[in-house]
Amino acid sequence: MNPNKTQIPENNHNAVGRLNKTAYRDGYIHGQVDEHNIQQGNRIIRENNSAAGGLLTGITLTAIAFFVGGVLFFITQTNQPAKTNIETAPVPQTNQPQNP
C-alpha cells in the first residue's frame, strides 16, 4: 500500500478550521443547554398537568361515590308508618293539697 494515498490531506487554513470547530462546539453546547431547558420546562408542565388531572379524578370519584351512596340509602329505606304518640297523663304537682 502506498502511504501517501491513505493519509488525509492537511488543511492549510488552520485558523479557519479552528474557528469552524469552535463555532461548531459552541453551537453544540448551546444546543444541549437549550434542549435541557426545554425538557425541564416540559417536565414541569407534565407534573402540573398530572397534579390537576389527579385532583379532577379524585373529585369525580368522590362525587360518584356520594351519588351511589345516596341512591342506595334512598332505595333501602322502607316505608314504615309514623310512630304513634303515646298519650301521657298529667303528673300532679307536689304543691297541690292531697285529698284525704
ABEGO torsion letter per residue (X at the ends): XBAAAABBBBBABAAAAAAAAAAAAAAAAAAAAAAAAAAAAAAAAAAAAAAAAAAAAAAAAAAAAAAAAAAAAAAABBBBBBBBBBBBBBBBBAABBBBX
